[in-house]
Amino acid sequence: MLAIAMFVSSVVIVVGGTKVKSLPPCNFPAIYNFGDSNSDTGGFAAAFGVTGLPYGKTFFGKPSGRASDGRLLIDFIAEQLGLPYLSAYLNSIGTNYSHGANFAFGGASIRQMHDQLNPFYLRLLTTQYAQFKARVTGLYNRGKNTSRLPRLEDFSKAIYTYEIGLNDVIRAMFVLNSHEQIPDILNQFAQAIRDLYKLGARTFWILNMGPIGCLPINLNYILNRTEESFDQNGCNNRWNRMAVEYNKQLKNKLIKLRRKLAEAAITYVDVYTAKYRLICNAKNLGFTNPLKYCIQYIKKKNGIKVEDDQCNASAFISWDGTHYTDAANHLIAKSILNGSLSDPPLPITHACHKHAPPRSDVVKSLKYGILVNLLGMGAAILGMQATVGLLVAKALTSLATPYYQGISLGYRPMKALDRREDYHFGH
């Protein structure tokens, strides 16, 4: 059995559907994230004030600057990489940036939206990062205390994550020829990647657009339901088609970027599939109707809207109609971090590699592992046979303990094994 166990352990070289035995883990020292409220860990709260309970109640037990009852995908990324949760760049007192920073900001978009109150868009977030890196470099050069700052060499070794574009796509849904907005959105996104590359970033992990037609809040925007079509889950087909088209063009854009940025490792992560599968299997996974959300607004006597904090967040996929619950994010993270929904198909721990191992290398490694373990298993079997032989010989030649002592006359061991009642399943 030991030989068999060794055999199995050595030939299983698949992590989430990805062969990575021949690739070393990246050991990322830091994470730098760019996004909107789906990955904001305190930027919006630092600028406009923290949203009170029940936000943060499930995991942190207090408001945490996140648009959820608990952790976001960026938090599960940090956990997977063995790094602390990211502090927002806009945080001040007591902030530790030694393992990265979060430049995400609630309401941020890729393109600048001049008619919106929120001034944050991707180019500005990239500028903040450039400013951050320059100031950190200056502090090192002046010999200042840098215990809470990243090491200069970590900037090129870090992983740069993106979860942004939702606000751009939703906005595009309310203009004519929505799909024609996509190329410009992605051109500006690609420029942000190129700008970070010039600043030394090398590993990029980019989440695509989720199924926006399944967001409960977006279903409220439908003015005439008779003009829309819906899938078996109640999701708006037109909105989801927009997300699918955006993702198709995003993937193609990243393929082109790989050719131009020779030293970059760029991973496209299909979070759309992870989220849609979760919605399709909501009931089987113990969730309530995926088109309902936990936080509902109730009116007090003075007319001020406040959140109802009595809901059981673990039973919901959607927290507030737009953002996901800690429970949902946990399952989504498990689906994407192993690399099974990534291109190239590598787990996030190996995202610094530009390609998965060549098939020929995988087959060669697999064949070698099988050969070595077959030899080991053969040797183990021979050893077991020798041992059994010695024990039998000793028993047969022992006067004190005859081999058949204690066995009733007429007992037939082979016949006994043919009787189904002699098997004890589970033991």
C-alpha positions, 0 to 999 in steps of 0.5 A: 500500500505504501508503494501504491500511495507513493505512486499516486502522489508522484504522478498527480502533477495537476493543480486545478487542471494545470500541470505545474510540477516542472515550474517553481512557485513565484513567491510574490512578495507583494500585491498591487491592485487596481479596481472599483468597489469589487476590490476596494478595501478602504479607498472610498471609505478613506475619502468619504467615510466608512459605511457602517454595519452590517457591512463587514459583519460576517468576517471582520465583525466591524466595517472594513471599508469593503462593499460586502459583509466580509472578504472580497476576491482580492482578500482571498488572493492575498490569503492564497499567496500568504500575504496580509490583506491589502491596505488602501493607498488612501489610508493614512494612520497605521498603514503598512505597505510592505506587502503592497497596496490597493489602488482600487476605489469604489465607483472607479472606471477605466475611462474618465467620466466627466459628468460623474462626481467620482473623479477616479479612473484607471489612469489616475490610479496608475498615476497614484501608483507611480507617485507611490513608487517614486516616494518609496524610492526617495525614502530609501535614498534618503535613508529614512525608516522604511519598515512599513514600505516595500523593498525596491526590488519587490516592485518588479517581483510583485503581482499586479491584479485588475478587477475593473471595467464594470462601471464602464460597461454598465454605463455603455448599456444606456447608450446606442450601439453599446458594443461600439464602446468596448474598443475604446474602453479596452484601448485605455485599459491596455495603455494602463498595462503598458504604463505599469510595464514601463514602471517595472511591473511584470506579472499581471493577473486580470479578471474579466467581466462577470455576468452583469445581467445577473446582478439584482440591482441591474434588473431594476433598470429594466423599464420594459420587461416585455422587450427583454429576454431572460435565461433559466436563472432570470438573468438578462440575456442582453446585458450578459451578451454585452459582458461576453463580448467585452470579455472576448475583446479583452482576451484578444487585447491581452494576447496582443499585449503579450506579443509587445511586452516581451517580459510580461506574464499576463494572465486572463482570468475567466471570473464570468464562468465562475460567477455564472456557475455559482448562480446556476448551482445556487440552490444545490450549494445552499443559497437562496434565489441568486437574484435576491440580495441580503441587504434591504433598505427599510425606512425609519419614521424620520424617512432616513433609509438604513440597511436591515442587518437581520439577513443571513448573509451566508444564504445569499450570493449577492450582498447589496444587489451589486456586490457579492457576499463573503460566502459567494466570494469564497467559492468564486475564489476557489474556482479561479485561483487554481488556474482552471479558468485562466489563460494561460492555465496556471494557478495564481501561485505560478502566474509569473510564468508566461506559459504552462509547461510544454506538453512534451515536458509534462509527458516526459515527467509523467513517464519518468514518474511512472517508471520510477514508481513501478520499479519502487512498487515492484521492489516493495512487492518482492520484499513483501513476498519474501517477508510472507515466505519467511513467516509461513516457513517459521509457522510451519516449522514451529512445534509450539504453534502449528499453522492450523492450530485453532482452525476448525476442521473443514474450513475452506478459506477461499470459499469463505471469501466468496460469501458476500456477508463476509465483507464489511464495507467501511472497515 
